[in-house]
Amino acid sequence: MPKQAARKRSVLFALIDDEHYEALRYIAYKEQRFIADVAREAIGRYIEQKSKEYPLKELVWSKGGDTA
């Protein structure tokens, strides 16, 4: 099986409500997934929804966590 290219990722520190955290934790537990995976999926769906209102083609991508 071919090896997939690694995705570039950035660290996001976010203060969220306890209720949201507990919901993410519960969903992750029930689906036997990491909380980070559930959060990434939720963020991805939100961005997909909002990109209809704010087209991402106008977005200037930052270089992110590149240190090299």
Backbone as numpy.savetxt, mean C-alpha at the origin, in Angstrom:
# Nx Ny Nz CAx CAy CAz Cx Cy Cz
10.42 -21.59 -12.77 9.58 -20.41 -12.77 10.47 -19.17 -12.77
10.23 -18.20 -13.67 11.08 -17.01 -13.74 10.95 -16.16 -12.48
12.07 -15.57 -12.08 12.09 -14.72 -10.90 11.49 -13.36 -11.25
10.56 -12.90 -10.39 9.93 -11.60 -10.62 10.86 -10.49 -10.17
10.80 -9.37 -10.88 11.59 -8.21 -10.49 11.05 -7.65 -9.18
11.95 -7.25 -8.31 11.54 -6.69 -7.02 10.89 -5.32 -7.23
9.79 -5.09 -6.54 9.12 -3.80 -6.60 9.83 -2.82 -5.69
9.92 -1.59 -6.12 10.46 -0.55 -5.24 9.37 -0.20 -4.23
9.77 -0.06 -2.99 8.82 0.26 -1.93 9.37 1.39 -1.08
8.45 2.12 -0.48 8.79 3.19 0.45 8.15 2.86 1.79
8.73 3.38 2.84 8.19 3.19 4.18 7.20 4.31 4.46
6.04 3.94 4.98 5.01 4.91 5.33 4.71 4.75 6.82
5.01 5.79 7.58 4.64 5.81 8.98 3.35 6.60 9.07
2.28 5.96 9.53 0.99 6.63 9.58 0.33 6.36 10.93
-0.17 7.40 11.53 -0.92 7.28 12.76 -2.37 7.05 12.37
-2.91 5.86 12.70 -4.28 5.54 12.34 -5.09 5.29 13.61
-6.41 5.40 13.48 -7.30 5.14 14.61 -7.17 3.70 15.07
-7.34 3.50 16.37 -7.26 2.15 16.93 -8.25 1.21 16.24
-9.44 1.71 15.93 -10.46 0.88 15.28 -9.99 0.40 13.91
-9.32 1.28 13.17 -8.81 0.89 11.85 -7.70 -0.14 11.99
-6.82 0.07 12.95 -5.74 -0.88 13.18 -6.28 -2.25 13.56
-7.24 -2.27 14.48 -7.82 -3.55 14.91 -8.54 -4.24 13.76
-9.20 -3.46 12.91 -9.87 -4.05 11.75 -8.86 -4.66 10.79
-7.76 -3.93 10.51 -6.71 -4.47 9.64 -6.10 -5.72 10.23
-5.84 -5.69 11.56 -5.24 -6.83 12.24 -6.16 -8.05 12.17
-7.46 -7.83 12.39 -8.43 -8.93 12.36 -8.54 -9.53 10.95
-8.63 -8.66 9.96 -8.71 -9.14 8.57 -7.47 -9.95 8.22
-6.30 -9.43 8.58 -5.05 -10.14 8.30 -5.03 -11.50 9.00
-5.48 -11.55 10.24 -5.53 -12.81 10.98 -6.46 -13.80 10.29
-7.67 -13.37 9.95 -8.65 -14.26 9.32 -8.17 -14.77 7.96
-7.43 -13.93 7.23 -6.95 -14.31 5.90 -5.54 -14.88 5.93
-4.97 -15.01 7.12 -3.60 -15.52 7.31 -2.61 -14.76 6.43
-2.67 -13.44 6.57 -1.79 -12.55 5.81 -1.13 -11.58 6.77
-0.17 -10.84 6.29 0.47 -9.80 7.06 -0.41 -8.54 7.02
-0.40 -7.78 8.12 -1.15 -6.52 8.16 -0.67 -5.60 7.04
0.63 -5.58 6.78 1.17 -4.72 5.72 0.57 -5.06 4.37
0.38 -6.36 4.10 -0.22 -6.76 2.82 -1.66 -6.27 2.70
-2.42 -6.40 3.79 -3.81 -5.94 3.80 -3.85 -4.42 3.62
-2.96 -3.70 4.31 -2.91 -2.24 4.19 -2.53 -1.83 2.77
-1.53 -2.51 2.18 -1.13 -2.18 0.79 -2.30 -2.39 -0.17
-3.05 -3.48 0.02 -4.20 -3.74 -0.84 -5.25 -2.65 -0.68
-5.52 -2.24 0.56 -6.50 -1.19 0.81 -6.06 0.14 0.18
-4.79 0.47 0.35 -4.26 1.70 -0.24 -4.34 1.63 -1.77
-4.00 0.49 -2.33 -4.07 0.32 -3.78 -5.47 0.51 -4.32
-6.45 -0.04 -3.61 -7.85 0.14 -4.04 -8.29 1.59 -3.92
-7.86 2.27 -2.86 -8.20 3.68 -2.69 -7.59 4.52 -3.81
-6.34 4.25 -4.13 -5.66 4.99 -5.21 -6.34 4.72 -6.54
-6.71 3.47 -6.78 -7.41 3.13 -8.03 -8.71 3.90 -8.15
-9.45 3.99 -7.04 -10.71 4.73 -7.03 -10.47 6.22 -7.26
-9.52 6.80 -6.54 -9.26 8.23 -6.64 -8.61 8.63 -7.97
-7.92 7.69 -8.62 -7.24 8.02 -9.88 -8.24 8.36 -10.98
-9.50 8.00 -10.78 -10.53 8.40 -11.74 -10.84 9.88 -11.59
-10.72 10.38 -10.36 -10.96 11.78 -10.06 -9.72 12.64 -10.32
-8.57 12.08 -9.98 -7.29 12.77 -10.15 -6.38 11.89 -11.01
-6.40 12.07 -12.33 -5.61 11.19 -13.20 -4.14 11.14 -12.82
-3.62 9.93 -12.67 -2.23 9.75 -12.27 -1.24 10.10 -13.37
-1.73 10.27 -14.59 -0.81 10.64 -15.67 -0.20 12.01 -15.41
-0.85 12.81 -14.55 -0.34 14.13 -14.18 0.69 14.05 -13.06
0.83 12.89 -12.46 1.71 12.70 -11.31 3.17 12.68 -11.73
3.98 13.41 -10.99 5.43 13.36 -11.17 5.96 12.43 -10.09
6.50 11.28 -10.51 6.94 10.26 -9.56 8.23 10.69 -8.87
8.27 10.52 -7.57 9.48 10.81 -6.83 10.44 9.63 -7.00
11.69 9.86 -6.70 12.67 8.80 -6.86 12.62 7.82 -5.70
11.90 8.13 -4.64 11.69 7.20 -3.54 12.95 6.92 -2.76
13.08 5.70 -2.28 14.13 5.34 -1.34 15.48 5.02 -1.96
15.75 5.45 -3.19 17.04 5.18 -3.80 18.13 5.90 -3.03
19.13 5.15 -2.58 20.27 5.76 -1.90 21.54 5.61 -2.70
21.46 4.88 -3.79 22.65 4.64 -4.61 22.86 5.76 -5.60
